[in-house]
């Protein structure tokens, strides 16, 4: 299992947002704002993180999910960065290696004031057999992802 209804190990949602890519990118690269656009309602706050500036950066988020036993933290490792175009990260335990899933936001300008934003959740690199045995992927639905983009749209 651990696949979508279409047999995939990733899902993507896209929304056209009436805002310049640079304005959207400014929100996406500031972990302190992630709780504002999280459609899963799992993100509570960042842990005094700096703005994302490059691949290799890390930031810690305070999270909550009953399936995870309540409150917990995730250290996110930035794996994709192209200013005003692309930002993505792989979550993992604080001080540990990422778990193999990643979140990637891609921004494609339609015109000067309009941007097509795609959010991809990809768990195809998860290799932890114990985690896979729990059959939890996708842990976030495409509807929750679409809600993230709707909330992001309301912020710009």
Secondary structure, 3 states (H helix, E strand, C coil): CCCCCCCCCEEEEEEEECCCHHHHHHHHCCHHHHHHHCCCCCEEEECCCCCCCCCCCEEEEEEEEHHHCEEEEEEEEEEEEECCCEEEEEEECCCCCECCCEEEEEEEEEECCEEEEEEEEECCCCCCHHHHHCCCCCCCCHHHHHHHHHHHHHHC
